[in-house]
Amino acid sequence: MSPSTLSVCCITRGPSRRVALQLGLLRPVADEIVVAVDDRLDPELLEPLVAVADEVVLYPYEDPVDRPVGWVHALCRGDWILWLDDDELVSKRLLAELESLVRAPDVTHYWLTRRWLWRDARSMLDDAPWYPDYQLRLVRNDPALLWFPGITHWPIEAVGPHRYVEAPLYHTDLLLNPLERRREKSSRYERLLPGKRVGGLPLNHAYYLPEDRNGLALVPVPEDDALQIEAALAGDPWGEKAPPPGGLRRATRAEVDVHWHGRPAAPELYRARLEPLRERLSLAARETRAVDVRISNDGTHTWPPGALGSPQLRVGSRWYAPDGTVVVQDGLRTPFPHTIRPGETSLVPVDVTAPGKPGHYVLELDLVHEHVRWFGTPATLGVDVAPQPLVLLAGADESTLAHLAAEVCNAVPGVEPAYLGESTGSSGYRSLTGARRYVLEGGGPSRPATLWRA
């Protein structure tokens, strides 16, 4: 088996010489380096980045700053991708561990420990919120595992087994930006992503303004790392101007935004078509079954799978009586089995649970943007719900009752055995604690109940 390959990627507006020096530290282990450059940068300052990277692409900047992160990942061809901000440097320890990290067969992503440098290249903050500050930066290059919100200070999302890495990634923001610039930055980020707080302070204030705190703990940066950081930060951060390099590709806004998963909700998000594969169903009372539905994304937003990503979209259900009365306002929720992009259609088995009372119903299926709204593009089908006789078992331990329940299922397949009283739930049969309802009143004419004692 060939060794895993590593791509390193970054977006930047400079300064080009300093960013190139930082990326150059990874050249011994990176199979490729991909840099996306804000096209407002003077093209005569691009030469240091062109010299260190395998691919440099210009892109049109538009807020939020993390908007192109998914697109840059899509440019990478390695088995693994290491994402760096343009004010971060790898430690020598992390550099030495990368090769073994990407060989792990049972991991899909790594959270790296980011350390915030403070005052100089030889000191780092050792208090919350600066430590620990885990950043999801090293991921397996598989789009099915990843989601890119593209929202300021909102991390990449990934699914699958993962690990936390102690080897540090150094953050130089507090060294590079004077206090007033960081105050402005904190205020701007608060307007972009308001309401988040850490340690009783606005999130960005807490991270970017350590001057407003007293008695902060500092620990030394290892000597070999400190020398490396000082070398990267020394001298002219831009380098000398040179003739603009030829042949650089310019990405379009549409190309970038195809991979921007976190675009704000708009009317175009709620364009969908649902087509159940059956027009009518027959279910037993309280039975849960999957209904096959073709779902088409007729909008402009990508829909995330499972528990991944934002917006949180699910397939939901409602149950109505024939006269239109709502019987169940919110039924089960079913996530998408995979990412559904604009123009795509997916077959989704949608879980539904029938009402407990037999009769004729109308089942309505629709997409729901959790905590926001229903799409309003429903599909309906008729459902006949049949009685489900219930046999209650009591008078013995759960193991004995489980054996009895299995015998009931074999002897009388048309009834449902259940325990009367508490149970651990390990046997798979339901437990019912409301004895009066079932023993004294019975199940009613449409829900007969019988009590068996072991």
C-alpha positions in Angstrom: 0.0 0.0 0.0 1.4 3.4 -1.0 1.9 6.0 1.8 -0.8 8.5 2.4 -0.2 11.9 0.8 -0.6 15.3 2.5 -1.9 18.5 1.0 -1.4 21.8 2.9 -3.8 24.7 2.1 -4.2 28.3 3.1 -6.1 31.5 2.1 -4.3 34.8 2.5 -4.1 38.5 1.6 -0.5 38.6 2.7 2.0 39.6 3.7 3.3 37.3 1.1 6.9 36.8 2.2 6.0 36.0 5.8 3.2 33.6 4.8 5.5 31.9 2.3 8.1 31.4 5.1 5.4 29.8 7.4 4.2 27.5 4.6 7.8 26.6 3.7 8.3 24.9 7.1 5.9 22.2 5.8 7.6 21.7 2.5 9.6 18.6 3.7 6.4 16.7 4.5 3.8 18.2 2.2 3.1 16.5 -1.1 1.5 19.7 -2.3 0.8 23.2 -1.0 -2.2 25.1 -2.3 -2.7 28.8 -1.7 -5.7 30.9 -2.5 -4.9 34.6 -2.7 -7.3 37.5 -2.3 -7.3 39.1 -5.7 -7.0 42.5 -4.2 -3.3 41.8 -3.4 -0.8 43.6 -5.5 0.2 41.0 -8.1 3.8 42.3 -7.9 4.0 40.8 -4.4 3.0 37.3 -5.3 6.4 35.9 -6.1 7.2 34.4 -2.6 4.0 32.5 -2.6 4.4 31.2 -6.1 7.9 30.0 -5.2 6.8 27.9 -2.2 3.4 26.6 -3.4 2.4 24.0 -6.0 -0.7 25.9 -6.9 -1.6 29.6 -6.4 -5.2 30.6 -7.3 -6.7 34.1 -7.1 -10.2 34.5 -5.8 -12.7 37.3 -5.4 -13.0 38.2 -1.7 -16.4 38.6 -0.1 -17.4 38.4 3.6 -17.3 36.2 5.6 -13.5 35.6 5.6 -13.9 31.8 5.9 -16.3 31.7 2.9 -13.7 30.0 0.5 -12.5 27.4 3.0 -14.5 24.5 1.4 -13.5 25.6 -2.1 -9.8 25.5 -1.2 -10.1 22.1 0.3 -11.7 20.9 -3.0 -8.6 22.0 -4.8 -6.4 19.6 -2.8 -5.5 16.2 -4.2 -3.8 14.6 -1.2 -5.2 11.8 0.9 -5.2 14.2 3.9 -5.5 18.0 4.1 -3.9 20.3 6.6 -5.5 23.7 6.8 -3.6 26.6 8.2 -4.6 30.2 8.8 -2.0 32.7 7.4 -1.0 33.7 11.0 -0.1 30.2 12.2 3.1 28.2 12.2 3.6 24.5 12.9 5.9 23.4 15.7 8.8 21.1 15.1 7.0 18.4 17.1 3.9 18.6 15.0 6.0 18.6 11.8 7.7 15.4 13.0 4.3 13.7 13.9 2.4 14.5 10.7 3.7 11.5 8.7 2.5 9.1 11.4 -0.8 10.9 11.9 -1.9 10.5 8.3 -1.0 6.8 8.3 -3.7 6.0 11.0 -6.3 3.8 9.3 -9.0 4.3 11.9 -9.2 8.1 12.1 -11.0 10.6 9.9 -9.8 13.9 11.4 -7.6 15.5 14.1 -8.0 18.4 16.4 -4.8 20.3 16.8 -3.7 22.2 19.9 -3.3 25.9 19.0 -1.1 27.9 21.3 -1.4 31.7 21.4 1.9 33.6 21.5 1.9 36.6 23.7 4.4 39.5 24.1 7.1 37.8 22.0 7.9 34.6 20.2 9.1 32.9 23.4 6.0 33.1 25.5 2.5 31.6 25.2 -0.7 32.0 27.2 -1.5 29.2 29.5 -5.0 30.3 30.7 -8.5 29.7 29.4 -9.7 30.5 26.8 -6.3 30.5 25.0 -5.4 27.0 26.3 -6.7 24.5 25.5 -7.8 25.9 22.1 -8.4 22.8 19.9 -8.8 23.5 16.1 -10.0 21.0 13.6 -7.3 21.4 10.9 -6.2 17.9 9.7 -8.8 16.0 7.9 -9.1 13.0 5.6 -9.8 14.3 2.0 -13.3 12.8 1.7 -16.1 15.3 1.0 -18.7 12.9 2.4 -17.1 13.4 5.8 -16.8 17.2 5.8 -19.0 20.3 6.1 -17.7 23.8 5.6 -19.9 26.4 7.3 -17.8 29.3 6.0 -18.8 31.4 9.0 -16.3 33.5 10.9 -14.9 31.5 13.8 -17.1 28.5 13.0 -14.9 25.4 12.6 -15.0 22.9 9.9 -17.3 20.0 10.8 -16.4 16.3 10.3 -17.8 12.9 11.1 -16.0 9.7 12.1 -13.5 8.7 14.7 -11.0 11.4 15.7 -8.1 12.3 18.0 -6.7 15.3 19.8 -3.0 16.1 19.1 -0.8 17.7 21.8 1.9 18.9 19.4 1.2 22.6 19.0 0.3 24.9 16.2 1.4 28.5 17.1 -0.9 31.5 16.6 0.8 34.8 16.0 -2.1 37.2 15.8 -1.5 38.8 19.2 2.1 39.5 18.1 1.4 40.8 14.7 -1.5 43.2 15.4 -1.3 46.2 17.7 -3.9 46.7 20.5 -6.1 49.2 18.7 -6.3 47.0 15.6 -7.3 44.0 17.7 -10.0 46.1 19.4 -11.4 47.0 16.0 -11.2 43.3 15.0 -13.0 42.2 18.1 -15.7 44.7 17.5 -16.1 43.8 13.9 -16.3 40.0 14.6 -18.9 40.7 17.3 -21.1 42.3 14.7 -20.6 39.4 12.3 -21.2 36.7 14.8 -22.9 38.2 17.9 -23.9 36.7 21.2 -21.1 34.2 21.8 -19.4 34.5 25.1 -16.4 32.9 26.9 -15.6 33.4 30.6 -18.3 36.0 30.9 -16.9 38.1 28.0 -17.8 38.5 24.4 -15.9 35.6 22.6 -13.7 37.8 20.4 -12.9 40.2 23.3 -11.8 37.3 25.4 -9.5 35.9 22.8 -8.0 39.1 21.2 -7.6 41.4 24.2 -5.6 39.7 26.9 -4.5 43.2 27.9 -7.8 43.6 29.7 -7.1 40.6 32.0 -4.8 40.6 35.0 -2.5 37.8 36.3 -2.3 35.8 33.1 -0.2 32.6 33.2 2.6 32.3 30.6 4.7 29.3 29.7 7.9 29.3 27.6 7.9 28.2 24.0 10.5 25.4 23.3 13.8 27.0 22.2 13.9 25.4 18.8 10.4 26.5 18.1 11.1 30.0 19.3 14.0 30.4 17.0 11.9 29.2 14.1 9.1 31.6 14.9 11.6 34.5 15.2 13.1 33.7 11.9 9.7 33.6 10.2 8.6 37.0 11.7 11.9 38.8 11.1 12.6 41.1 8.2 10.3 42.6 5.6 7.0 40.7 5.7 6.2 41.5 2.1 9.5 41.0 0.2 10.6 42.9 -2.8 8.3 43.6 -5.7 8.7 41.5 -8.8 7.0 41.2 -12.2 3.6 39.6 -11.8 3.8 35.8 -12.3 2.0 34.7 -15.4 -0.5 31.9 -15.8 -2.2 32.2 -12.5 -5.8 31.1 -12.5 -8.7 33.3 -11.3 -11.6 31.5 -9.6 -15.1 32.9 -10.1 -17.5 33.7 -7.3 -19.8 30.9 -8.4 -16.9 28.4 -8.3 -16.1 29.4 -4.7 -19.6 29.5 -3.5 -20.5 26.0 -4.7 -18.5 24.8 -1.7 -19.8 27.4 0.7 -22.2 25.4 2.8 -23.0 28.1 5.4 -24.7 30.6 3.2 -27.5 32.4 5.0 -31.0 31.0 4.6 -33.0 32.6 1.8 -36.2 31.7 0.0 -34.2 29.6 -2.5 -33.3 27.3 0.4 -36.9 26.1 0.7 -37.4 24.8 -2.9 -38.0 21.1 -2.8 -40.1 18.3 -4.2 -41.2 15.2 -2.3 -42.6 12.1 -4.1 -43.6 9.1 -2.0 -43.1 5.8 -3.9 -46.5 4.5 -2.6 -49.8 6.3 -2.6 -51.2 4.4 0.4 -49.9 2.4 3.4 -51.3 0.0 5.9 -49.7 0.0 9.4 -50.5 -1.4 12.8 -51.2 1.0 15.6 -48.0 2.5 16.9 -46.0 0.7 14.2 -42.8 2.4 13.0 -41.9 1.9 9.4 -39.8 3.6 6.7 -41.6 5.2 3.8 -39.5 5.5 0.6 -39.6 9.1 -0.7 -37.8 10.7 -3.6 -36.6 14.2 -2.5 -35.4 16.7 -5.0 -33.3 19.8 -4.1 -34.7 22.5 -6.4 -33.0 25.4 -4.6 -29.6 26.9 -4.5 -28.3 25.6 -1.1 -26.6 22.3 -0.4 -28.4 20.2 2.2 -26.2 18.6 4.8 -26.4 14.9 5.8 -27.1 13.4 9.2 -26.0 15.5 12.1 -23.5 17.4 10.0 -23.6 21.0 9.2 -25.9 23.9 9.1 -28.7 24.6 8.3 -30.2 21.7 10.2 -32.6 20.2 7.7 -34.7 17.0 8.3 -37.7 15.2 6.8 -40.6 15.6 9.1 -44.2 14.3 9.3 -47.6 15.3 10.5 -50.7 13.1 10.9 -54.3 14.3 10.1 -57.7 12.8 10.5 -59.9 12.6 7.3 -61.6 15.9 8.4 -58.3 17.7 8.5 -57.9 17.7 12.3 -54.3 17.5 13.4 -53.7 14.2 15.2 -49.8 14.4 15.5 -48.3 17.8 15.0 -44.7 16.8 14.9 -43.8 13.2 14.0 -40.4 11.6 13.7 -37.5 13.4 12.1 -35.3 11.8 9.4 -31.9 13.2 8.4 -30.6 13.0 4.8 -28.4 9.9 4.2 -25.9 12.0 2.2 -25.2 15.6 1.0 -27.9 16.7 -1.5 -26.7 19.4 -3.8 -28.8 21.8 -5.9 -30.4 19.9 -8.7 -29.9 16.5 -7.2 -32.6 13.9 -6.3 -32.2 11.3 -3.5 -34.1 8.3 -2.3 -34.7 8.8 1.4 -36.4 6.1 3.6 -38.4 8.3 6.0 -39.3 6.9 9.4 -42.9 7.4 10.5 -44.8 6.0 13.6 -48.5 5.4 13.2 -51.0 6.8 15.8 -52.1 4.5 18.6 -55.8 4.7 17.6 -56.9 2.6 14.6 -58.6 4.4 11.7 -57.9 6.2 8.4 -55.4 9.0 8.3 -53.6 11.3 6.0 -49.8 11.4 6.4 -48.1 14.6 5.4 -44.3 14.6 4.7 -42.4 17.8 4.4 -38.9 19.1 5.0 -38.2 21.2 8.1 -35.5 23.7 8.9 -35.1 22.9 12.6 -36.2 25.8 14.9 -37.0 28.0 11.8 -39.8 26.8 9.6 -41.3 24.0 7.5 -40.5 24.1 3.8 -44.2 24.2 2.8 -43.7 21.7 -0.1 -45.5 18.7 1.4 -46.5 15.4 -0.1 -49.4 13.3 1.3 -50.5 9.7 1.3 -53.4 7.8 2.9 -52.6 5.4 5.8 -54.9 2.7 7.2 -54.0 2.0 10.8 -55.2 -1.4 12.1 -55.7 -2.4 15.8 -52.8 -3.9 17.6 -54.0 -6.2 20.4 -51.8 -5.8 23.5 -50.8 -8.6 25.9 -49.3 -7.5 29.2 -46.9 -9.7 31.1 -46.2 -9.5 34.8 -45.3 -11.5 37.9 -41.7 -12.5 37.2 -38.2 -11.2 36.6 -37.4 -9.6 33.2 -35.5 -12.6 31.9 -38.5 -14.9 32.5 -40.9 -12.4 31.0 -38.7 -12.1 27.9 -38.9 -15.9 27.5 -42.7 -15.7 27.9 -42.9 -12.8 25.4 -41.1 -14.8 22.8 -43.5 -17.7 23.4 -46.5 -15.3 23.0 -45.1 -14.1 19.7 -44.8 -17.6 18.4 -48.2 -18.7 19.5 -50.2 -15.6 18.7 -48.3 -13.5 16.1 -51.0 -10.9 15.9 -50.6 -9.5 19.4 -47.9 -7.4 20.9 -46.4 -8.5 24.3 -45.3 -5.9 26.7 -44.1 -5.8 30.4 -46.3 -4.3 33.1 -43.9 -2.3 35.2 -40.3 -1.1 34.9 -37.7 -2.8 32.8 -34.2 -2.2 31.6 -35.3 -2.2 27.9 -32.5 -4.7 27.0 -34.9 -7.4 25.7 -36.5 -5.2 23.1 -40.1 -5.4 24.4 -42.0 -2.3 25.7 -42.7 -1.8 29.3 -45.8 0.0 30.6 -46.1 1.3 34.1 -49.8 2.5 34.1 -51.4 -0.6 35.5 -54.8 1.0 36.2 -55.3 2.0 32.5 -54.7 -1.5 31.2 -55.9 -3.9 34.0 -59.0 -2.0 35.4 -60.1 -0.2 32.2 -58.7 -2.5 29.6 -57.6 -1.2 26.2 -61.1 -0.2 25.0 -63.0 -1.9 22.2 -60.3 -0.9 19.6 -57.3 -1.7 21.8 -58.0 -4.9 23.7 -55.6 -5.6 26.5 -55.1 -8.9 28.4 -53.0 -9.5 31.5 -50.9 -12.6 31.7 -49.0 -13.5 34.9 -46.0 -15.8 34.8 
